[in-house]
Amino acid sequence: MSVDVKTVKRVARLARIAVSEEDAERMTGELNAILGFVEQLNEVDVSGVEPMTSVTPMEMKKRRDVVTDGNKAADIVANAPATEENFFLVPKVVE
């Protein structure tokens, strides 16, 4: 895959980044170099290689997957002007 100036300008517009003509020319070469490196990586045979989370083998810290209130309800409503049973109380608004 090759990137041209038109593609660089389109991506810049989508990202809402102002890119001058000379910057677009420079970025074209840089992006093509990056994509060339990615193509080289795609040629590597990784069959049989397990995904890793770190370069050193280690056990991931795990916690039970349960739904809780975070035990912070009282802290959250502590500064509220009015609360009831850990809920914020707000005045009714009728328009």
PDB file as gemmi writes it, atoms N, CA and C in Angstrom:
CRYST1    1.000    1.000    1.000  90.00  90.00  90.00 P 1                      
ATOM      1  N   MET A   1       0.842  -1.178   0.000  1.00  0.00           N  
ATOM      2  CA  MET A   1       0.000   0.000   0.000  1.00  0.00           C  
ATOM      3  C   MET A   1       0.887   1.241   0.000  1.00  0.00           C  
ATOM      4  N   SER A   2       0.515   2.179  -0.818  1.00  0.00           N  
ATOM      5  CA  SER A   2       1.291   3.401  -0.929  1.00  0.00           C  
ATOM      6  C   SER A   2       0.396   4.601  -0.626  1.00  0.00           C  
ATOM      7  N   VAL A   3       0.974   5.574   0.056  1.00  0.00           N  
ATOM      8  CA  VAL A   3       0.234   6.781   0.418  1.00  0.00           C  
ATOM      9  C   VAL A   3       0.697   7.914  -0.485  1.00  0.00           C  
ATOM     10  N   ASP A   4      -0.263   8.675  -1.015  1.00  0.00           N  
ATOM     11  CA  ASP A   4       0.100   9.835  -1.823  1.00  0.00           C  
ATOM     12  C   ASP A   4      -0.304  11.111  -1.083  1.00  0.00           C  
ATOM     13  N   VAL A   5       0.032  12.249  -1.646  1.00  0.00           N  
ATOM     14  CA  VAL A   5      -0.239  13.533  -0.998  1.00  0.00           C  
ATOM     15  C   VAL A   5      -1.740  13.725  -0.786  1.00  0.00           C  
ATOM     16  N   LYS A   6      -2.531  13.275  -1.745  1.00  0.00           N  
ATOM     17  CA  LYS A   6      -3.988  13.410  -1.638  1.00  0.00           C  
ATOM     18  C   LYS A   6      -4.496  12.656  -0.403  1.00  0.00           C  
ATOM     19  N   THR A   7      -3.978  11.460  -0.179  1.00  0.00           N  
ATOM     20  CA  THR A   7      -4.392  10.667   0.983  1.00  0.00           C  
ATOM     21  C   THR A   7      -3.958  11.337   2.281  1.00  0.00           C  
ATOM     22  N   VAL A   8      -2.746  11.875   2.305  1.00  0.00           N  
ATOM     23  CA  VAL A   8      -2.257  12.569   3.503  1.00  0.00           C  
ATOM     24  C   VAL A   8      -3.157  13.753   3.828  1.00  0.00           C  
ATOM     25  N   LYS A   9      -3.531  14.522   2.832  1.00  0.00           N  
ATOM     26  CA  LYS A   9      -4.393  15.679   3.055  1.00  0.00           C  
ATOM     27  C   LYS A   9      -5.785  15.254   3.516  1.00  0.00           C  
ATOM     28  N   ARG A  10      -6.280  14.146   2.970  1.00  0.00           N  
ATOM     29  CA  ARG A  10      -7.600  13.651   3.371  1.00  0.00           C  
ATOM     30  C   ARG A  10      -7.584  13.206   4.827  1.00  0.00           C  
ATOM     31  N   VAL A  11      -6.560  12.471   5.228  1.00  0.00           N  
ATOM     32  CA  VAL A  11      -6.445  12.022   6.617  1.00  0.00           C  
ATOM     33  C   VAL A  11      -6.287  13.227   7.542  1.00  0.00           C  
ATOM     34  N   ALA A  12      -5.510  14.202   7.132  1.00  0.00           N  
ATOM     35  CA  ALA A  12      -5.328  15.410   7.940  1.00  0.00           C  
ATOM     36  C   ALA A  12      -6.652  16.150   8.106  1.00  0.00           C  
ATOM     37  N   ARG A  13      -7.432  16.217   7.046  1.00  0.00           N  
ATOM     38  CA  ARG A  13      -8.731  16.888   7.127  1.00  0.00           C  
ATOM     39  C   ARG A  13      -9.657  16.126   8.062  1.00  0.00           C  
ATOM     40  N   LEU A  14      -9.668  14.794   7.980  1.00  0.00           N  
ATOM     41  CA  LEU A  14     -10.507  13.988   8.862  1.00  0.00           C  
ATOM     42  C   LEU A  14     -10.088  14.141  10.323  1.00  0.00           C  
ATOM     43  N   ALA A  15      -8.778  14.294  10.547  1.00  0.00           N  
ATOM     44  CA  ALA A  15      -8.263  14.482  11.907  1.00  0.00           C  
ATOM     45  C   ALA A  15      -8.313  15.939  12.333  1.00  0.00           C  
ATOM     46  N   ARG A  16      -8.772  16.798  11.454  1.00  0.00           N  
ATOM     47  CA  ARG A  16      -8.853  18.234  11.709  1.00  0.00           C  
ATOM     48  C   ARG A  16      -7.488  18.821  12.065  1.00  0.00           C  
ATOM     49  N   ILE A  17      -6.493  18.444  11.256  1.00  0.00           N  
ATOM     50  CA  ILE A  17      -5.127  18.931  11.426  1.00  0.00           C  
ATOM     51  C   ILE A  17      -4.769  19.753  10.193  1.00  0.00           C  
ATOM     52  N   ALA A  18      -4.260  20.955  10.413  1.00  0.00           N  
ATOM     53  CA  ALA A  18      -3.825  21.797   9.297  1.00  0.00           C  
ATOM     54  C   ALA A  18      -2.457  21.314   8.835  1.00  0.00           C  
ATOM     55  N   VAL A  19      -2.358  20.961   7.559  1.00  0.00           N  
ATOM     56  CA  VAL A  19      -1.102  20.463   6.991  1.00  0.00           C  
ATOM     57  C   VAL A  19      -0.781  21.280   5.747  1.00  0.00           C  
ATOM     58  N   SER A  20       0.420  21.875   5.726  1.00  0.00           N  
ATOM     59  CA  SER A  20       0.830  22.643   4.556  1.00  0.00           C  
ATOM     60  C   SER A  20       1.245  21.683   3.444  1.00  0.00           C  
ATOM     61  N   GLU A  21       1.415  22.222   2.262  1.00  0.00           N  
ATOM     62  CA  GLU A  21       1.797  21.401   1.105  1.00  0.00           C  
ATOM     63  C   GLU A  21       3.143  20.718   1.333  1.00  0.00           C  
ATOM     64  N   GLU A  22       4.128  21.450   1.858  1.00  0.00           N  
ATOM     65  CA  GLU A  22       5.446  20.839   2.059  1.00  0.00           C  
ATOM     66  C   GLU A  22       5.422  19.811   3.185  1.00  0.00           C  
ATOM     67  N   ASP A  23       4.595  20.053   4.227  1.00  0.00           N  
ATOM     68  CA  ASP A  23       4.453  19.045   5.279  1.00  0.00           C  
ATOM     69  C   ASP A  23       3.791  17.785   4.733  1.00  0.00           C  
ATOM     70  N   ALA A  24       2.813  17.950   3.854  1.00  0.00           N  
ATOM     71  CA  ALA A  24       2.144  16.803   3.251  1.00  0.00           C  
ATOM     72  C   ALA A  24       3.131  15.975   2.436  1.00  0.00           C  
ATOM     73  N   GLU A  25       4.015  16.650   1.709  1.00  0.00           N  
ATOM     74  CA  GLU A  25       5.035  15.942   0.925  1.00  0.00           C  
ATOM     75  C   GLU A  25       5.947  15.135   1.848  1.00  0.00           C  
ATOM     76  N   ARG A  26       6.380  15.764   2.953  1.00  0.00           N  
ATOM     77  CA  ARG A  26       7.275  15.097   3.896  1.00  0.00           C  
ATOM     78  C   ARG A  26       6.561  13.922   4.560  1.00  0.00           C  
ATOM     79  N   MET A  27       5.315  14.123   4.958  1.00  0.00           N  
ATOM     80  CA  MET A  27       4.551  13.069   5.630  1.00  0.00           C  
ATOM     81  C   MET A  27       4.279  11.898   4.710  1.00  0.00           C  
ATOM     82  N   THR A  28       4.172  12.156   3.418  1.00  0.00           N  
ATOM     83  CA  THR A  28       3.967  11.071   2.465  1.00  0.00           C  
ATOM     84  C   THR A  28       5.111  10.077   2.546  1.00  0.00           C  
ATOM     85  N   GLY A  29       6.342  10.573   2.546  1.00  0.00           N  
ATOM     86  CA  GLY A  29       7.497   9.691   2.655  1.00  0.00           C  
ATOM     87  C   GLY A  29       7.549   8.977   3.987  1.00  0.00           C  
ATOM     88  N   GLU A  30       7.248   9.694   5.075  1.00  0.00           N  
ATOM     89  CA  GLU A  30       7.277   9.089   6.402  1.00  0.00           C  
ATOM     90  C   GLU A  30       6.225   7.993   6.535  1.00  0.00           C  
ATOM     91  N   LEU A  31       5.010   8.271   6.074  1.00  0.00           N  
ATOM     92  CA  LEU A  31       3.949   7.267   6.171  1.00  0.00           C  
ATOM     93  C   LEU A  31       4.234   6.052   5.298  1.00  0.00           C  
ATOM     94  N   ASN A  32       4.811   6.273   4.116  1.00  0.00           N  
ATOM     95  CA  ASN A  32       5.171   5.142   3.263  1.00  0.00           C  
ATOM     96  C   ASN A  32       6.246   4.284   3.924  1.00  0.00           C  
ATOM     97  N   ALA A  33       7.196   4.916   4.631  1.00  0.00           N  
ATOM     98  CA  ALA A  33       8.231   4.153   5.342  1.00  0.00           C  
ATOM     99  C   ALA A  33       7.609   3.333   6.464  1.00  0.00           C  
ATOM    100  N   ILE A  34       6.664   3.921   7.190  1.00  0.00           N  
ATOM    101  CA  ILE A  34       5.989   3.205   8.274  1.00  0.00           C  
ATOM    102  C   ILE A  34       5.203   2.019   7.714  1.00  0.00           C  
ATOM    103  N   LEU A  35       4.458   2.254   6.643  1.00  0.00           N  
ATOM    104  CA  LEU A  35       3.676   1.168   6.045  1.00  0.00           C  
ATOM    105  C   LEU A  35       4.576   0.074   5.484  1.00  0.00           C  
ATOM    106  N   GLY A  36       5.740   0.459   4.959  1.00  0.00           N  
ATOM    107  CA  GLY A  36       6.701  -0.546   4.485  1.00  0.00           C  
ATOM    108  C   GLY A  36       7.191  -1.419   5.619  1.00  0.00           C  
ATOM    109  N   PHE A  37       7.438  -0.825   6.779  1.00  0.00           N  
ATOM    110  CA  PHE A  37       7.874  -1.591   7.940  1.00  0.00           C  
ATOM    111  C   PHE A  37       6.770  -2.535   8.405  1.00  0.00           C  
ATOM    112  N   VAL A  38       5.517  -2.072   8.389  1.00  0.00           N  
ATOM    113  CA  VAL A  38       4.388  -2.916   8.777  1.00  0.00           C  
ATOM    114  C   VAL A  38       4.259  -4.091   7.818  1.00  0.00           C  
ATOM    115  N   GLU A  39       4.481  -3.861   6.528  1.00  0.00           N  
ATOM    116  CA  GLU A  39       4.435  -4.957   5.556  1.00  0.00           C  
ATOM    117  C   GLU A  39       5.526  -5.979   5.843  1.00  0.00           C  
ATOM    118  N   GLN A  40       6.706  -5.514   6.266  1.00  0.00           N  
ATOM    119  CA  GLN A  40       7.772  -6.441   6.656  1.00  0.00           C  
ATOM    120  C   GLN A  40       7.341  -7.265   7.860  1.00  0.00           C  
ATOM    121  N   LEU A  41       6.695  -6.636   8.821  1.00  0.00           N  
ATOM    122  CA  LEU A  41       6.237  -7.368  10.000  1.00  0.00           C  
ATOM    123  C   LEU A  41       5.179  -8.406   9.634  1.00  0.00           C  
ATOM    124  N   ASN A  42       4.358  -8.110   8.651  1.00  0.00           N  
ATOM    125  CA  ASN A  42       3.334  -9.065   8.225  1.00  0.00           C  
ATOM    126  C   ASN A  42       3.932 -10.318   7.601  1.00  0.00           C  
ATOM    127  N   GLU A  43       5.171 -10.247   7.136  1.00  0.00           N  
ATOM    128  CA  GLU A  43       5.811 -11.406   6.519  1.00  0.00           C  
ATOM    129  C   GLU A  43       6.356 -12.381   7.558  1.00  0.00           C  
ATOM    130  N   VAL A  44       6.439 -11.973   8.814  1.00  0.00           N  
ATOM    131  CA  VAL A  44       6.976 -12.831   9.864  1.00  0.00           C  
ATOM    132  C   VAL A  44       5.953 -13.897  10.223  1.00  0.00           C  
ATOM    133  N   ASP A  45       6.400 -15.157  10.310  1.00  0.00           N  
ATOM    134  CA  ASP A  45       5.529 -16.263  10.682  1.00  0.00           C  
ATOM    135  C   ASP A  45       5.386 -16.293  12.201  1.00  0.00           C  
ATOM    136  N   VAL A  46       4.195 -16.013  12.690  1.00  0.00           N  
ATOM    137  CA  VAL A  46       3.958 -15.997  14.129  1.00  0.00           C  
ATOM    138  C   VAL A  46       3.027 -17.119  14.561  1.00  0.00           C  
ATOM    139  N   SER A  47       2.856 -18.115  13.701  1.00  0.00           N  
ATOM    140  CA  SER A  47       2.005 -19.237  14.081  1.00  0.00           C  
ATOM    141  C   SER A  47       2.667 -19.976  15.243  1.00  0.00           C  
ATOM    142  N   GLY A  48       1.879 -20.295  16.225  1.00  0.00           N  
ATOM    143  CA  GLY A  48       2.391 -20.982  17.401  1.00  0.00           C  
ATOM    144  C   GLY A  48       2.954 -20.051  18.464  1.00  0.00           C  
ATOM    145  N   VAL A  49       2.950 -18.758  18.212  1.00  0.00           N  
ATOM    146  CA  VAL A  49       3.442 -17.804  19.203  1.00  0.00           C  
ATOM    147  C   VAL A  49       2.240 -17.265  19.973  1.00  0.00           C  
ATOM    148  N   GLU A  50       2.271 -17.428  21.291  1.00  0.00           N  
ATOM    149  CA  GLU A  50       1.153 -16.968  22.108  1.00  0.00           C  
ATOM    150  C   GLU A  50       1.233 -15.462  22.321  1.00  0.00           C  
ATOM    151  N   PRO A  51       0.091 -14.787  22.373  1.00  0.00           N  
ATOM    152  CA  PRO A  51       0.103 -13.352  22.670  1.00  0.00           C  
ATOM    153  C   PRO A  51       0.672 -13.105  24.062  1.00  0.00           C  
ATOM    154  N   MET A  52       1.372 -11.982  24.207  1.00  0.00           N  
ATOM    155  CA  MET A  52       1.995 -11.665  25.488  1.00  0.00           C  
ATOM    156  C   MET A  52       1.502 -10.318  25.990  1.00  0.00           C  
ATOM    157  N   THR A  53       1.499 -10.162  27.298  1.00  0.00           N  
ATOM    158  CA  THR A  53       1.174  -8.873  27.889  1.00  0.00           C  
ATOM    159  C   THR A  53       2.431  -8.167  28.367  1.00  0.00           C  
ATOM    160  N   SER A  54       3.552  -8.889  28.388  1.00  0.00           N  
ATOM    161  CA  SER A  54       4.812  -8.337  28.863  1.00  0.00           C  
ATOM    162  C   SER A  54       5.948  -9.122  28.230  1.00  0.00           C  
ATOM    163  N   VAL A  55       7.149  -8.544  28.220  1.00  0.00           N  
ATOM    164  CA  VAL A  55       8.296  -9.256  27.668  1.00  0.00           C  
ATOM    165  C   VAL A  55       8.834 -10.281  28.648  1.00  0.00           C  
ATOM    166  N   THR A  56       8.440 -10.184  29.908  1.00  0.00           N  
ATOM    167  CA  THR A  56       8.835 -11.183  30.899  1.00  0.00           C  
ATOM    168  C   THR A  56       7.605 -11.990  31.282  1.00  0.00           C  
ATOM    169  N   PRO A  57       7.748 -13.300  31.401  1.00  0.00           N  
ATOM    170  CA  PRO A  57       6.575 -14.108  31.752  1.00  0.00           C  
ATOM    171  C   PRO A  57       6.095 -13.782  33.171  1.00  0.00           C  
ATOM    172  N   MET A  58       4.845 -13.430  33.283  1.00  0.00           N  
ATOM    173  CA  MET A  58       4.278 -13.136  34.602  1.00  0.00           C  
ATOM    174  C   MET A  58       2.787 -13.412  34.586  1.00  0.00           C  
ATOM    175  N   GLU A  59       2.256 -13.680  35.742  1.00  0.00           N  
ATOM    176  CA  GLU A  59       0.835 -13.903  35.917  1.00  0.00           C  
ATOM    177  C   GLU A  59       0.125 -12.569  35.985  1.00  0.00           C  
ATOM    178  N   MET A  60      -0.981 -12.459  35.292  1.00  0.00           N  
ATOM    179  CA  MET A  60      -1.780 -11.239  35.364  1.00  0.00           C  
ATOM    180  C   MET A  60      -2.514 -11.196  36.701  1.00  0.00           C  
ATOM    181  N   LYS A  61      -2.563 -10.032  37.334  1.00  0.00           N  
ATOM    182  CA  LYS A  61      -3.336  -9.874  38.552  1.00  0.00           C  
ATOM    183  C   LYS A  61      -4.802  -9.922  38.177  1.00  0.00           C  
ATOM    184  N   LYS A  62      -5.530 -10.764  38.862  1.00  0.00           N  
ATOM    185  CA  LYS A  62      -6.938 -10.924  38.529  1.00  0.00           C  
ATOM    186  C   LYS A  62      -7.781 -10.618  39.747  1.00  0.00           C  
ATOM    187  N   ARG A  63      -8.950 -10.109  39.501  1.00  0.00           N  
ATOM    188  CA  ARG A  63      -9.909  -9.881  40.565  1.00  0.00           C  
ATOM    189  C   ARG A  63     -11.222 -10.531  40.156  1.00  0.00           C  
ATOM    190  N   ARG A  64     -12.040 -10.767  41.141  1.00  0.00           N  
ATOM    191  CA  ARG A  64     -13.336 -11.357  40.830  1.00  0.00           C  
ATOM    192  C   ARG A  64     -14.138 -10.381  39.971  1.00  0.00           C  
ATOM    193  N   ASP A  65     -14.861 -10.898  38.997  1.00  0.00           N  
ATOM    194  CA  ASP A  65     -15.665 -10.076  38.108  1.00  0.00           C  
ATOM    195  C   ASP A  65     -17.077  -9.977  38.669  1.00  0.00           C  
ATOM    196  N   VAL A  66     -17.255  -9.053  39.595  1.00  0.00           N  
ATOM    197  CA  VAL A  66     -18.561  -8.874  40.221  1.00  0.00           C  
ATOM    198  C   VAL A  66     -18.954  -7.405  40.123  1.00  0.00           C  
ATOM    199  N   VAL A  67     -20.250  -7.184  40.125  1.00  0.00           N  
ATOM    200  CA  VAL A  67     -20.768  -5.826  40.083  1.00  0.00           C  
ATOM    201  C   VAL A  67     -20.881  -5.319  41.513  1.00  0.00           C  
ATOM    202  N   THR A  68     -20.270  -4.165  41.777  1.00  0.00           N  
ATOM    203  CA  THR A  68     -20.365  -3.547  43.099  1.00  0.00           C  
ATOM    204  C   THR A  68     -20.657  -2.063  42.916  1.00  0.00           C  
ATOM    205  N   ASP A  69     -20.966  -1.419  44.022  1.00  0.00           N  
ATOM    206  CA  ASP A  69     -21.181   0.028  43.961  1.00  0.00           C  
ATOM    207  C   ASP A  69     -19.867   0.768  44.128  1.00  0.00           C  
ATOM    208  N   GLY A  70     -18.764   0.038  44.260  1.00  0.00           N  
ATOM    209  CA  GLY A  70     -17.458   0.647  44.397  1.00  0.00           C  
ATOM    210  C   GLY A  70     -17.144   1.061  45.824  1.00  0.00           C  
ATOM    211  N   ASN A  71     -18.102   0.867  46.721  1.00  0.00           N  
ATOM    212  CA  ASN A  71     -17.926   1.233  48.125  1.00  0.00           C  
ATOM    213  C   ASN A  71     -17.519   2.691  48.285  1.00  0.00           C  
ATOM    214  N   LYS A  72     -17.965   3.543  47.385  1.00  0.00           N  
ATOM    215  CA  LYS A  72     -17.618   4.960  47.438  1.00  0.00           C  
ATOM    216  C   LYS A  72     -18.857   5.854  47.432  1.00  0.00           C  
ATOM    217  N   ALA A  73     -20.031   5.281  47.601  1.00  0.00           N  
ATOM    218  CA  ALA A  73     -21.255   6.072  47.497  1.00  0.00           C  
ATOM    219  C   ALA A  73     -21.273   7.216  48.501  1.00  0.00           C  
ATOM    220  N   ALA A  74     -20.858   6.962  49.718  1.00  0.00           N  
ATOM    221  CA  ALA A  74     -20.858   8.014  50.734  1.00  0.00           C  
ATOM    222  C   ALA A  74     -19.861   9.118  50.373  1.00  0.00           C  
ATOM    223  N   ASP A  75     -18.708   8.751  49.827  1.00  0.00           N  
ATOM    224  CA  ASP A  75     -17.721   9.757  49.421  1.00  0.00           C  
ATOM    225  C   ASP A  75     -18.243  10.610  48.262  1.00  0.00           C  
ATOM    226  N   ILE A  76     -18.980   9.983  47.363  1.00  0.00           N  
ATOM    227  CA  ILE A  76     -19.463  10.689  46.174  1.00  0.00           C  
ATOM    228  C   ILE A  76     -20.496  11.755  46.540  1.00  0.00           C  
ATOM    229  N   VAL A  77     -21.400  11.414  47.462  1.00  0.00           N  
ATOM    230  CA  VAL A  77     -22.461  12.365  47.805  1.00  0.00           C  
ATOM    231  C   VAL A  77     -22.095  13.239  49.002  1.00  0.00           C  
ATOM    232  N   ALA A  78     -20.885  13.139  49.502  1.00  0.00           N  
ATOM    233  CA  ALA A  78     -20.493  13.876  50.707  1.00  0.00           C  
ATOM    234  C   ALA A  78     -20.633  15.383  50.548  1.00  0.00           C  
ATOM    235  N   ASN A  79     -20.337  15.937  49.405  1.00  0.00           N  
ATOM    236  CA  ASN A  79     -20.393  17.387  49.207  1.00  0.00           C  
ATOM    237  C   ASN A  79     -21.717  17.874  48.621  1.00  0.00           C  
ATOM    238  N   ALA A  80     -22.651  16.978  48.430  1.00  0.00           N  
ATOM    239  CA  ALA A  80     -23.938  17.375  47.849  1.00  0.00           C  
ATOM    240  C   ALA A  80     -24.751  18.151  48.882  1.00  0.00           C  
ATOM    241  N   PRO A  81     -25.501  19.168  48.450  1.00  0.00           N  
ATOM    242  CA  PRO A  81     -26.298  19.944  49.397  1.00  0.00           C  
ATOM    243  C   PRO A  81     -27.423  19.128  50.030  1.00  0.00           C  
ATOM    244  N   ALA A  82     -27.981  18.156  49.270  1.00  0.00           N  
ATOM    245  CA  ALA A  82     -29.061  17.334  49.817  1.00  0.00           C  
ATOM    246  C   ALA A  82     -28.970  15.931  49.232  1.00  0.00           C  
ATOM    247  N   THR A  83     -29.022  14.933  50.119  1.00  0.00           N  
ATOM    248  CA  THR A  83     -28.972  13.538  49.672  1.00  0.00           C  
ATOM    249  C   THR A  83     -29.965  12.712  50.474  1.00  0.00           C  
ATOM    250  N   GLU A  84     -30.302  11.578  49.925  1.00  0.00           N  
ATOM    251  CA  GLU A  84     -31.149  10.624  50.633  1.00  0.00           C  
ATOM    252  C   GLU A  84     -30.774   9.225  50.166  1.00  0.00           C  
ATOM    253  N   GLU A  85     -30.348   8.381  51.076  1.00  0.00           N  
ATOM    254  CA  GLU A  85     -29.946   7.003  50.793  1.00  0.00           C  
ATOM    255  C   GLU A  85     -28.913   6.959  49.669  1.00  0.00           C  
ATOM    256  N   ASN A  86     -27.917   7.835  49.761  1.00  0.00           N  
ATOM    257  CA  ASN A  86     -26.815   7.921  48.786  1.00  0.00           C  
ATOM    258  C   ASN A  86     -27.258   8.327  47.381  1.00  0.00           C  
ATOM    259  N   PHE A  87     -28.394   9.032  47.288  1.00  0.00           N  
ATOM    260  CA  PHE A  87     -28.835   9.602  46.021  1.00  0.00           C  
ATOM    261  C   PHE A  87     -28.823  11.118  46.148  1.00  0.00           C  
ATOM    262  N   PHE A  88     -28.529  11.810  45.054  1.00  0.00           N  
ATOM    263  CA  PHE A  88     -28.592  13.270  45.043  1.00  0.00           C  
ATOM    264  C   PHE A  88     -30.056  13.691  45.015  1.00  0.00           C  
ATOM    265  N   LEU A  89     -30.402  14.663  45.825  1.00  0.00           N  
ATOM    266  CA  LEU A  89     -31.744  15.233  45.779  1.00  0.00           C  
ATOM    267  C   LEU A  89     -31.677  16.543  45.021  1.00  0.00           C  
ATOM    268  N   VAL A  90     -32.558  16.690  44.050  1.00  0.00           N  
ATOM    269  CA  VAL A  90     -32.593  17.909  43.255  1.00  0.00           C  
ATOM    270  C   VAL A  90     -34.026  18.431  43.231  1.00  0.00           C  
ATOM    271  N   PRO A  91     -34.191  19.735  43.150  1.00  0.00           N  
ATOM    272  CA  PRO A  91     -35.556  20.273  43.116  1.00  0.00           C  
ATOM    273  C   PRO A  91     -36.239  19.941  41.797  1.00  0.00           C  
ATOM    274  N   LYS A  92     -37.556  19.789  41.876  1.00  0.00           N  
ATOM    275  CA  LYS A  92     -38.320  19.548  40.655  1.00  0.00           C  
ATOM    276  C   LYS A  92     -38.312  20.800  39.804  1.00  0.00           C  
ATOM    277  N   VAL A  93     -38.188  20.622  38.510  1.00  0.00           N  
ATOM    278  CA  VAL A  93     -38.209  21.751  37.591  1.00  0.00           C  
ATOM    279  C   VAL A  93     -39.441  21.605  36.711  1.00  0.00           C  
ATOM    280  N   VAL A  94     -40.331  22.571  36.809  1.00  0.00           N  
ATOM    281  CA  VAL A  94     -41.543  22.553  35.999  1.00  0.00           C  
ATOM    282  C   VAL A  94     -41.519  23.786  35.122  1.00  0.00           C  
ATOM    283  N   GLU A  95     -41.639  23.575  33.852  1.00  0.00           N  
ATOM    284  CA  GLU A  95     -41.605  24.708  32.919  1.00  0.00           C  
ATOM    285  C   GLU A  95     -42.904  24.851  32.202  1.00  0.00           C  
TER     286      GLU A  95                                                      
END                                                                             
